[in-house]
Amino acid sequence: MAISEIIFTVTDSPEGGYEARADGHSIFTHADSVEELRQQIREAVCCHFECGAAPVTIRLHGAHDEVISA
């Protein structure tokens, strides 16, 4: 049975770039840029689920601090 959505929490990597972890699934990936991370997530989801069982939607939830000048 396919799930409709999978959620990834995206954080800044201590080594630089970004890391993404799937909530409730053992999927983890990392990349240097956001565009590269999106592609890595798609590939990781495709590899993790059996044919026809992959979620229709992948949601990215950012969890990083941002500092802006006043």
LINQUIVEN-V495816 format. One record per residue. N is the residue number from 1. RES is the residue in three letters. PSI is psi in whole degrees, -180 to 180 (999 if undefined). Layout:
[[N/RES/PSI] [N/RES/PSI]]
This chain:
[[1/MET/128] [2/ALA/143] [3/ILE/153] [4/SER/-28] [5/GLU/146] [6/ILE/141] [7/ILE/132] [8/PHE/137] [9/THR/123] [10/VAL/129] [11/THR/161] [12/ASP/136] [13/SER/139] [14/PRO/-27] [15/GLU/0] [16/GLY/151] [17/GLY/-149] [18/TYR/154] [19/GLU/148] [20/ALA/133] [21/ARG/133] [22/ALA/135] [23/ASP/120] [24/GLY/4] [25/HIS/154] [26/SER/63] [27/ILE/126] [28/PHE/140] [29/THR/167] [30/HIS/160] [31/ALA/165] [32/ASP/-30] [33/SER/164] [34/VAL/-42] [35/GLU/-45] [36/GLU/-38] [37/LEU/-43] [38/ARG/-46] [39/GLN/-41] [40/GLN/-40] [41/ILE/-46] [42/ARG/-46] [43/GLU/-40] [44/ALA/-41] [45/VAL/-43] [46/CYS/-40] [47/CYS/-31] [48/HIS/-39] [49/PHE/149] [50/GLU/160] [51/CYS/128] [52/GLY/-7] [53/ALA/-2] [54/ALA/147] [55/PRO/154] [56/VAL/-35] [57/THR/137] [58/ILE/118] [59/ARG/132] [60/LEU/125] [61/HIS/113] [62/GLY/137] [63/ALA/67] [64/HIS/154] [65/ASP/144] [66/GLU/136] [67/VAL/129] [68/ILE/156] [69/SER/150] [70/ALA/999]]
